[in-house]
């Protein structure tokens, strides 16, 4: 799966030049979530964590906070197809947390 690490610290603009803000479904295959132009997790109505990037079949998930990879409670990147996980805190890759 394509990785999105190159989007760290990058503001995402829509085709019209507007700053990306909210949830976007890309070709029915992937959902991305942005806040003020940066990839950012969201919460659902029950307070559950919604990843900033997730494929429709949930085989690839990425957690972001204010434009950097970040997740404290689980791997920030989970890829079930290529079978790997990555832990990130505040945009820096760290050893797996226990």
Backbone bond lengths (Angstrom), bond angles and torsions (degrees), N, CA, C in turn:
res aa  C-N    CA-C-N  psi(-1)  N-CA   C-N-CA  omega(-1)  CA-C   N-CA-C  phi
1 X - - - 1.466 - - 1.515 109.27 -
2 X 1.298 116.17 142.36 1.465 121.37 175.30 1.520 109.00 -58.86
3 X 1.315 115.83 138.93 1.460 117.14 176.55 1.528 108.58 -102.93
4 X 1.300 115.12 153.60 1.462 120.92 -172.68 1.523 112.88 -109.90
5 X 1.329 116.68 16.79 1.469 120.57 -178.26 1.524 112.56 -56.43
6 X 1.318 117.27 -30.28 1.470 120.04 -178.24 1.533 112.22 -66.77
7 X 1.339 117.55 -11.08 1.461 120.69 178.51 1.528 113.21 -87.33
8 X 1.325 117.52 -0.14 1.468 118.48 178.26 1.527 109.29 -61.41
9 X 1.311 115.57 134.88 1.473 123.94 178.69 1.529 112.93 65.18
10 X 1.331 118.18 14.73 1.469 120.83 -178.95 1.519 110.13 -110.36
11 X 1.291 115.65 130.71 1.461 121.45 176.48 1.530 108.16 -81.50
12 X 1.328 115.42 135.19 1.458 121.66 -178.22 1.524 108.82 -101.38
13 X 1.324 114.79 128.66 1.463 121.08 178.73 1.522 109.78 -111.92
14 X 1.310 116.34 147.40 1.455 122.18 174.87 1.529 108.88 -78.67
15 X 1.323 116.99 167.82 1.468 121.62 179.98 1.522 111.76 -54.42
16 X 1.323 116.14 -34.11 1.467 120.79 -178.34 1.530 112.21 -78.21
17 X 1.335 117.64 -0.85 1.455 121.79 -179.74 1.515 113.84 89.78
18 X 1.332 116.96 -0.29 1.458 120.34 178.84 1.528 110.32 -80.64
19 X 1.320 115.20 153.55 1.456 121.64 178.06 1.527 109.02 -72.02
20 X 1.327 115.91 133.09 1.470 122.68 177.71 1.530 109.10 -64.85
21 X 1.335 116.37 128.42 1.465 120.22 -179.45 1.524 108.51 -152.47
22 X 1.322 117.72 111.57 1.451 121.64 -179.15 1.515 111.84 120.15
23 X 1.337 115.28 -161.35 1.458 122.28 -178.89 1.527 109.70 -100.18
24 X 1.338 116.28 137.72 1.453 122.17 179.45 1.522 108.84 -132.72
25 X 1.336 116.11 134.27 1.460 120.78 176.41 1.522 106.82 -104.19
26 X 1.325 115.88 122.52 1.458 122.39 -176.61 1.530 109.23 -98.96
27 X 1.324 116.28 113.69 1.468 123.32 177.04 1.526 113.66 47.86
28 X 1.320 118.08 30.10 1.450 122.30 179.27 1.514 114.41 67.98
29 X 1.321 116.70 3.90 1.469 122.30 -174.60 1.524 114.00 -103.80
30 X 1.322 116.94 -27.55 1.453 120.26 -171.46 1.518 110.76 -148.96
31 X 1.326 115.38 143.72 1.456 121.27 173.50 1.517 108.04 -109.81
32 X 1.331 116.21 132.75 1.457 120.48 171.28 1.519 107.72 -121.05
33 X 1.323 115.10 146.37 1.461 121.42 179.14 1.528 108.63 -122.37
34 X 1.316 114.99 133.98 1.464 120.60 -179.14 1.519 110.26 -130.04
35 X 1.303 113.85 152.50 1.460 121.54 173.97 1.523 106.43 -136.04
36 X 1.314 116.51 119.32 1.466 122.54 -179.11 1.529 112.55 54.19
37 X 1.341 116.24 34.87 1.457 120.82 176.30 1.512 115.61 91.27
38 X 1.317 117.62 -5.68 1.462 120.86 -178.12 1.520 110.78 -113.83
39 X 1.342 116.31 145.00 1.456 119.82 174.74 1.517 108.87 -58.07
40 X 1.330 116.25 134.64 1.459 120.26 -174.75 1.528 109.63 -159.55
41 X 1.338 116.63 132.21 1.461 120.72 173.64 1.528 109.01 -61.15
42 X 1.320 114.88 162.05 1.466 121.51 176.12 1.523 107.79 -133.64
43 X 1.307 116.16 176.17 1.458 120.69 175.41 1.517 108.82 -121.33
44 X 1.334 115.53 146.16 1.460 119.17 177.61 1.522 109.71 -84.87
45 X 1.316 116.37 -178.06 1.469 120.95 -176.43 1.520 113.28 -63.97
46 X 1.337 117.47 -18.59 1.470 121.35 178.37 1.527 112.69 -99.47
47 X 1.327 116.59 7.12 1.454 120.52 179.57 1.518 114.09 86.00
48 X 1.336 117.25 6.17 1.463 121.00 178.34 1.522 111.91 -75.29
49 X 1.315 116.35 149.47 1.459 122.55 -178.20 1.521 111.16 -79.30
50 X 1.327 116.62 127.87 1.457 123.34 175.49 1.519 107.80 -110.01
51 X 1.337 118.29 120.53 1.466 120.24 -176.93 1.524 112.50 -66.15
52 X 1.318 115.89 152.57 1.457 121.70 179.75 1.522 111.50 -66.45
53 X 1.327 117.10 -31.81 1.468 121.71 179.13 1.519 107.81 -132.93
54 X 1.342 115.66 129.81 1.458 119.09 177.02 1.526 109.42 -154.55
55 X 1.331 115.84 130.91 1.457 119.97 174.94 1.524 108.56 -72.43
56 X 1.324 116.31 159.88 1.468 121.73 -177.81 1.521 111.74 -58.79
57 X 1.326 117.21 -34.14 1.463 120.42 -179.75 1.530 112.71 -93.96
58 X 1.325 117.06 7.31 1.470 124.22 179.23 1.529 112.97 59.90
59 X 1.330 116.89 25.57 1.472 119.45 177.70 1.526 111.98 -81.44
60 X 1.326 117.39 -14.79 1.470 121.64 176.04 1.522 107.86 -138.87
61 X 1.334 115.66 124.23 1.466 122.67 -177.80 1.519 108.60 -132.97
62 X 1.327 116.44 138.04 1.462 121.34 174.55 1.525 109.27 -134.70
63 X 1.333 114.96 134.27 1.465 121.91 176.26 1.526 109.05 -104.22
64 X 1.322 114.87 131.62 1.461 122.36 -178.30 1.522 109.31 -132.43
65 X 1.327 114.50 151.97 1.463 120.82 174.99 1.521 107.55 -136.77
66 X 1.323 116.15 116.43 1.469 122.38 177.36 1.529 112.86 50.54
67 X 1.334 116.15 42.95 1.458 120.55 173.46 1.512 116.73 87.85
68 X 1.322 117.91 8.96 1.464 120.49 174.99 1.524 109.62 -133.57
69 X 1.321 116.29 150.65 1.462 120.42 175.95 1.518 108.75 -62.97
70 X 1.344 115.60 131.62 1.461 119.01 -176.97 1.529 110.36 -166.41
71 X 1.324 115.61 130.49 1.457 121.22 170.43 1.527 107.84 -163.09
72 X 1.313 116.18 129.25 1.465 120.90 -176.72 1.520 113.56 -91.58
73 X 1.330 118.48 -28.21 1.462 120.78 -170.66 1.517 115.12 -102.11
74 X 1.311 117.87 -12.11 1.462 122.43 179.77 1.524 107.86 -155.48
75 X 1.327 117.75 172.62 1.473 117.96 178.43 1.533 110.71 -59.08
76 X 1.304 116.56 143.67 1.462 120.76 178.05 1.523 110.71 -74.69
77 X 1.321 117.30 -29.26 1.460 122.27 177.58 1.524 107.90 -124.46
78 X 1.321 115.36 126.13 1.466 121.36 176.76 1.520 106.59 -129.47
79 X 1.335 115.96 119.81 1.459 120.71 179.15 1.524 108.54 -124.92
80 X 1.327 116.50 108.18 1.461 121.57 -177.41 1.526 112.79 -79.45
81 X 1.321 118.08 -25.18 1.460 120.74 179.97 1.529 110.73 -72.79
82 X 1.327 116.94 -49.51 1.463 121.09 179.35 1.531 111.79 -90.80
83 X 1.326 116.47 -0.04 1.464 123.75 174.22 1.535 113.74 56.62
84 X 1.327 115.35 61.91 1.472 118.77 174.51 1.523 110.81 -147.13
85 X 1.313 113.93 157.58 1.459 123.13 175.53 1.519 108.20 -132.53
86 X 1.319 116.37 148.23 1.459 121.64 174.93 1.523 108.48 -134.81
87 X 1.302 115.52 135.05 1.470 121.93 176.24 1.522 108.30 -100.20
88 X 1.327 115.86 131.82 1.459 122.51 179.41 1.524 109.10 -136.58
89 X 1.319 115.47 140.02 1.461 122.32 172.55 1.522 108.01 -129.86
90 X 1.312 116.29 122.30 1.464 122.20 177.39 1.527 113.31 51.19
91 X 1.338 116.30 41.02 1.458 120.47 175.27 1.505 115.92 84.61
92 X 1.314 117.36 4.29 1.469 120.93 179.07 1.520 109.47 -120.03
93 X 1.340 115.35 132.35 1.458 118.66 178.75 1.518 109.47 -73.47
94 X 1.334 115.46 136.32 1.473 121.63 -177.04 1.531 108.70 -128.57
95 X 1.344 117.28 162.77 1.477 119.74 175.49 1.528 109.89 -62.04
96 X 1.336 117.18 155.60 1.470 120.25 178.69 1.522 111.60 -52.94
97 X 1.337 115.44 135.86 1.465 122.15 179.28 1.516 109.25 -87.79
98 X 1.303 116.06 151.54 1.467 120.27 178.93 1.498 111.09 -117.34
